[in-house]
Amino acid sequence: MSTAYVIVTIVGALMAAFSAVSIFTRAKWVVQPLADYSVPRSWWNPLGVAKAAGAIGLIAGLWIPVLGVAAGIGLVLYFAGAVITVLRAHWPSHVAFPLMYMAPVAASLVLYFAA
């Protein structure tokens, strides 16, 4: 396990956890775009749970690799879905945000499989 892998995985987990907390606390800068994208309010908590579970899975994956891989794949799929949601809502200027959260998770998977 390389130092780069550990650092990138921790950064990805922290970013996913921050994003989850932002949904749970209903931070305006997070929930207002969700409303603008027509994401039903009833989905917000499950989306936050998915991100929190992914963050925990990434950290657990440092000791149990299969959990980290599963969490990483799940988060990449989650953020890919977020990109699609943003594009379908015709807000292409906002695509950078889910990609920013996806990047360290995807990099973590690349570093894991490169080792």
C-alpha positions as CSV (number, residue, x, y, z in Angstrom):
1,M,0.0,0.0,0.0
2,S,1.6,3.2,-1.1
3,T,1.7,6.5,0.7
4,A,0.0,8.2,-2.2
5,Y,-2.8,5.7,-2.1
6,V,-3.4,6.2,1.6
7,I,-3.4,10.0,1.3
8,V,-5.7,10.1,-1.8
9,T,-8.1,7.6,-0.2
10,I,-8.3,9.7,3.0
11,V,-8.8,12.9,1.0
12,G,-11.6,11.2,-1.0
13,A,-13.2,9.9,2.2
14,L,-13.0,13.3,3.9
15,M,-14.6,15.0,0.9
16,A,-17.4,12.4,0.7
17,A,-18.0,12.8,4.4
18,F,-18.1,16.6,4.1
19,S,-20.6,16.3,1.3
20,A,-22.7,13.9,3.4
21,V,-22.7,16.2,6.4
22,S,-23.6,19.2,4.1
23,I,-26.7,17.4,3.0
24,F,-27.6,16.3,6.6
25,T,-27.2,19.8,7.9
26,R,-29.1,21.2,4.9
27,A,-26.4,23.6,3.9
28,K,-28.0,26.1,1.6
29,W,-25.2,25.9,-0.9
30,V,-25.9,22.2,-1.3
31,V,-29.7,21.8,-1.0
32,Q,-30.6,24.8,-3.1
33,P,-28.9,23.3,-6.2
34,L,-30.5,19.9,-5.4
35,A,-33.9,21.7,-5.5
36,D,-32.9,23.5,-8.7
37,Y,-32.0,20.1,-10.3
38,S,-35.5,18.8,-9.2
39,V,-34.0,16.1,-6.9
40,P,-36.9,15.2,-4.6
41,R,-36.5,16.3,-1.0
42,S,-37.3,12.7,0.1
43,W,-34.1,11.6,-1.6
44,W,-31.8,13.9,0.2
45,N,-31.2,11.8,3.4
46,P,-30.6,8.6,1.4
47,L,-28.1,10.4,-0.8
48,G,-26.3,11.7,2.3
49,V,-26.3,8.1,3.7
50,A,-24.9,6.8,0.5
51,K,-22.0,9.3,0.6
52,A,-21.4,8.7,4.3
53,A,-21.3,4.9,3.8
54,G,-18.9,5.5,0.9
55,A,-16.6,7.6,3.1
56,I,-16.6,4.9,5.8
57,G,-16.0,2.2,3.3
58,L,-13.0,4.0,1.8
59,I,-11.4,4.3,5.3
60,A,-12.3,0.7,6.1
61,G,-10.7,-0.3,2.8
62,L,-7.3,0.7,4.1
63,W,-7.6,-2.5,6.3
64,I,-10.1,-4.5,4.3
65,P,-9.3,-3.8,0.6
66,V,-12.5,-5.3,-0.8
67,L,-14.6,-2.8,1.2
68,G,-12.5,0.1,-0.2
69,V,-12.9,-1.1,-3.7
70,A,-16.6,-1.5,-3.3
71,A,-17.0,1.9,-1.7
72,G,-14.8,3.5,-4.3
73,I,-16.9,2.0,-7.2
74,G,-20.1,3.0,-5.4
75,L,-18.9,6.6,-4.9
76,V,-17.7,6.9,-8.5
77,L,-21.1,5.7,-9.7
78,Y,-22.9,8.1,-7.3
79,F,-20.9,11.1,-8.6
80,A,-21.4,10.0,-12.2
81,G,-25.1,10.0,-11.4
82,A,-24.7,13.5,-10.0
83,V,-23.0,14.6,-13.2
84,I,-25.9,13.2,-15.2
85,T,-28.4,14.9,-13.0
86,V,-26.7,18.2,-13.4
87,L,-26.5,17.9,-17.1
88,R,-30.2,16.8,-17.4
89,A,-31.1,19.9,-15.4
90,H,-29.3,22.0,-18.0
91,W,-26.7,23.4,-15.5
92,P,-23.5,22.5,-17.3
93,S,-21.6,25.1,-15.4
94,H,-22.1,23.1,-12.2
95,V,-20.7,19.8,-13.6
96,A,-17.3,20.6,-12.0
97,F,-18.6,20.1,-8.5
98,P,-19.5,16.4,-8.7
99,L,-16.4,15.8,-10.7
100,M,-14.3,17.5,-8.0
101,Y,-15.7,15.0,-5.4
102,M,-15.3,12.1,-7.8
103,A,-11.6,12.8,-8.7
104,P,-9.9,11.6,-5.5
105,V,-12.1,8.6,-5.3
106,A,-11.3,7.6,-8.8
107,A,-7.7,8.3,-8.2
108,S,-7.8,6.1,-5.2
109,L,-9.1,3.2,-7.3
110,V,-6.5,3.8,-9.9
111,L,-3.7,3.8,-7.3
112,Y,-5.1,0.7,-5.7
113,F,-5.2,-1.3,-8.9
114,A,-1.8,0.1,-10.1
115,A,0.0,-1.4,-7.0
